[in-house]
Amino acid sequence: MTPTALPTSVDELQALLARHRYVADVGLSTVLYLSLKLRRPLLLEGEAGVGKTEVAKVLAQALGRKLIRLQCYDGLELSQAAYEWDHARQLLAIRFAEAMGEHDRESLTRELYSEKYLIRRPLLQALAEHPEGPPVLLIDEIDRADEPFDAFLLEVLSEFQISVPELGVVAAKAPPLCILTSNRTREIHDALKRRCLYHFLGYPDWARELQIVRERAPEASRILGEQVVALTQKLRQLDLFKPPGVAETLDWVAALSALNRSAIDGDSVEATLGVVLKYQDDVAKVKGALARRMVDEVTSPKSG
């Protein structure tokens, strides 16, 4: 992995992302550039599938940095997020010391709670030195973690350090490039938000979504890409439980291309609704007359 210098302007960053097939608008490019320039964490909120996680992945690839990902979930604990002690090896060390007749408890305790027995989880890994430079730390779907986890992150995001009682403070010599994502299933604590720059990533308009499809699915025909994007945009206007994101648009284009379709038709759209809609109630609402009417609207000569 060859590291790349940080961009020196918003335009340079936008072009760098584009070279790695991520189509970012000026708003996202600006706040991401400021995050890098000011060394501030960036909180990206928005619906699932709009490209929040992909920002961190592409940024790491574009800069030649290691990507360290912490996937959040309900019940996430410190031992999974930051660090834990290797209890199995510690126990073996104790038994070995006993067998050797070593009885200096203070010395043994210092040995047991040294770096040798420390298991670094994503947050602590991100604070370590890396040969290619500070890594990109992705704290993904932070809204899925319990609220107390927000409080734990305050020290990490403001000081880029973690207090380990047995070792002391472990601080980063150079802060990681930190991106947090949230699907807004709960409100993130204000104190955490204040430590971050913020950007809401919404659904793209037709032109930008088509550009994304052409970058990510160049094998699809021009007409198919245009029609799928138009149809996905129409689906988002319906009262669905889960409107499709850009990820679903790309999946739909890929699925129809795999079926050797160069344009959409009613039968293929109905057969592949499960690619773009992930809840049965949504599929049932769209399937049938509504789906075929939308296909007619998208494929009619006037729709262009």
PyMOL commands that set and color helices and strands:
alter all, ss='L'
color gray80, all
select helices_A, chain A and resi 10-19+26-38+52-63+78-81+87-99+105-112+115-117+122-127+142-144+147-159+190-194+206-216+222-236+246-258+266-271+273-276+280-286+289-299+301-303
alter helices_A, ss='H'
color red, helices_A
select strands_A, chain A and resi 42-45+67-71+83-85+118-120+136-140+161-164+168-171+177-182+197-200
alter strands_A, ss='S'
color yellow, strands_A
deselect
rebuild
show_as cartoon
